[in-house]
Amino acid sequence: MAQYEGETIELAIQKGLADLKIEREEADIQVVREDSHGFLGIGKKTAIVEMQISPTVVAAKKAKQEVRDQKIQKTIKNDAKQDQQTVSEIKDKVAAEAQKTMEPSENNQVIKKTPSFERNDNQAIKDLSVYLMDLTKRLGAPALVRVDQQKQGIIFHLETAKEGLLIGKHGRSINSLQYLSQTFFNHRGRTRQTIILDVGDYRERRERALTALTKRTARNVVADHKAVFLDPMPSFERKLVHTLLSDNPYVETFSEGTEPDRYVVIAPRKTVMLP
């Protein structure tokens, strides 16, 4: 439990509630020391309380988040299925028009026609932005979309008041949304681009956490001489893990599985690289 100090017990409690960002009924509170005015100011003591979020509240929030995650995953899967159907229809249409690109005219001259559907990166970005705004609205976390084209890819920043809902447990929701967005762009864009979705500063925080996890896992692999299987992650996160350990003489990394459940394995190097 964290400790909070105040001139009175009530002030100490209010300080703890503000720090934990919870309501009073959501807190477990224990008084460590009551405040005392002393005698003529001598021996005056402040109040100290210990406080934490109630385990009941934590369990309820966790259960609620699980329900939300399931709802998001279901919506994403349905959208992915619908997107595949749309793409299939577009491909059929393009194939049908391709057969008509060379048609004889009345005087038997061959006339070349241009198919009506053409891939276009700029239009694909606009379409994906609109799609993400519509999808986040249906997920109960409406977001504005800001696009930033950088060297590592096209970043879609989702600005919403409900960041936790779009990120999901361990980033599961945002990674699923990103996989769906990548598929969306691949079917409509002209060039090969990496699509990255970000909510707040999640990707930056995730990179720091993933870096620490990778180094800690590598040390454990060396100590235990056993391979460790990391949780599934997007391709650019797997690339980060591979890069971080590429010069490590004692471990090696490789990816296994299929998208979107592909993961990284960190294993003891069979032949130790000498410095």
Secondary structure, 3 states (H helix, E strand, C coil): CEEEEECCHHHHHHHHHHHHCCCHHHEEEEEEECCECCECCECCECEEEEEEECHHHHHHHHHHHHHHHHHHHHHHHHHHHHHHHHHHHHHHHHHHHHCCCEEECCCCCEEECCCCCCCCHHHHHHHHHHHHHHHHHHCCCCCEEEEEEECCEEEEEEECCCHHHHHCHHHHHHHHHHHHHHHHHHHHCCCCCCEEEEECCHHHHHHHHHHHHHHHHHHHHHHHCCCEECCCCCHHHHHHHHHHCCCCCCEEEEEECCCCCCEEEEEECCCCCCC
